[in-house]
Amino acid sequence: MSSQAWFAAALFVGSLATLLVMVQLGWGYLRSRRQINQAIRTRLTPANENSGLGGARVDLGPLEKLLVQGDIRWSMQRLVMMSVVLLLALAMVAVSRGVVVLLVVLFFVVTVIGIWWRMRFQKQRQVIHEELPGVMAAVLRNIDAGRSLEHSLIAAFDESSPVFSPLVFRLRNAIEAGREYTRLFEDFAELYKVPAMVLVAIALRTTSRFGSSIRPVLEQVSTSLRSQQALRQEFMAATAETRFTAISFAIIPPALAAFMVLINQEYSDALLNTSTGHSLLLIAGVLQMVGMLVMWRMIQGVGRG
């Protein structure tokens, strides 16, 4: 490349780095203000209100929520470094190949990241659905062994998968502080889109309010969860072919387009360096997004958010 191109690339990278630093500073300022406001609200809340239904909650920020849902255990420094590397790579693509190639690469990058995060999120939900009936059975066994309900819950969830770690940590703190903890199960159900956890919260809240025995309620909840899990497995097995077809139809067109661009230089030049090719790329991208959205809505079913 010429000296002017290198200068433009260096100027673009410098501007991008400055923008990233400004965004990081702004994010840190907003996060600190949010923590201060939350601390003020906690101090101004009366003690009797804290002990009621508004007790312990699972309060996560937008970025932290996405990381927890996808079981991504990255530090903030690592996340920032990977974001910087990705932005620099996109900047080099924009400088060397143009804006159109940048948009195509950005589409593929966003699609791959979204699919990867969705797969991890669905894996987390599957683990919760599979282990929750066993956790309720473990709670009953701990109660039979002479433990209290609170310690039985902590012991049962401690022996489960790490996916329950955010719940166990807050549950233990709430119980040790003597706060209301049933809302934690509702927040956890909303976090992972698992309605079965709401049944557990209702059972615990009913017992704490009316003083009834927790054993028959938990037995009914465990039976209901096992029935739901059996129905969900039957549904997933019955729709496996449809879901595989939908995923194939969503992946094959962009993969085939990328393969044709890589092996055919003339086709690549006509597609990336002419106005007609740009129009075709725009139309294909819009149609691909619409098709993926339609198929995603079609394969939604039991256990899917």
Residue pairs with C-beta under 8 A, 6 or more apart in sequence:
1 9
1 96
5 95
8 95
9 91
9 92
9 95
12 91
12 94
12 95
13 88
13 91
16 87
16 88
16 91
17 84
20 83
20 84
20 87
24 80
31 61
34 61
38 59
45 54
50 179
50 180
51 178
51 179
51 180
52 180
53 180
53 182
53 183
54 180
54 183
55 174
55 179
55 180
55 181
55 182
55 183
56 170
56 171
56 173
56 174
56 177
56 179
56 180
56 181
56 183
56 184
57 183
57 184
57 187
58 166
58 167
58 170
58 184
58 187
58 188
58 191
59 187
60 68
60 191
65 191
66 72
66 117
67 73
67 74
67 79
68 166
68 191
69 117
69 121
69 124
69 191
69 192
70 117
70 120
70 121
70 124
71 120
71 123
71 124
71 162
71 163
72 117
72 120
74 82
86 109
90 102
90 105
90 106
90 109
93 101
93 102
93 105
94 101
94 102
97 272
98 272
98 273
100 272
100 277
100 278
100 281
101 272
103 281
103 285
104 272
104 281
104 285
107 254
107 285
108 254
108 258
111 254
121 192
122 304
124 163
124 192
125 192
125 193
125 194
125 303
125 305
126 303
127 161
127 163
128 163
128 164
128 192
128 194
128 196
128 197
129 194
129 196
129 228
129 229
129 232
129 303
130 229
131 160
131 161
131 164
132 194
132 196
132 197
132 200
132 225
133 222
133 225
133 226
133 229
134 160
135 156
135 157
135 160
135 164
136 156
136 200
136 218
136 221
136 222
136 225
137 222
138 152
138 155
138 156
138 159
138 160
139 149
139 152
139 153
139 156
139 218
140 152
140 215
140 218
140 219
140 222
142 151
142 152
142 155
142 156
143 149
143 152
143 214
143 215
147 155
149 204
149 207
149 214
150 175
150 181
151 175
153 171
153 175
154 168
154 171
154 172
154 175
157 164
157 167
157 168
157 171
158 168
163 192
166 188
166 191
167 184
167 185
167 188
170 181
170 184
171 181
171 184
174 180
174 181
174 184
175 181
181 204
182 201
182 204
182 205
182 208
183 201
184 201
185 197
185 198
185 200
185 201
185 204
186 197
186 198
186 201
188 194
188 197
189 195
189 196
189 197
189 198
189 201
193 304
193 305
196 225
196 228
199 221
199 224
199 225
200 221
203 214
203 217
203 218
203 220
203 221
204 214
206 212
206 217
207 213
207 214
207 217
231 302
232 302
232 303
235 301
235 302
235 303
236 301
236 302
236 303
239 299
239 301
242 298
242 299
243 299
246 295
246 296
246 298
246 299
249 291
249 295
250 291
250 292
250 295
250 296
253 284
253 288
253 291
254 288
257 284
260 267
261 267
261 268
261 271
261 272
262 268
270 276
270 277
271 277
271 280
271 281
272 278
272 281
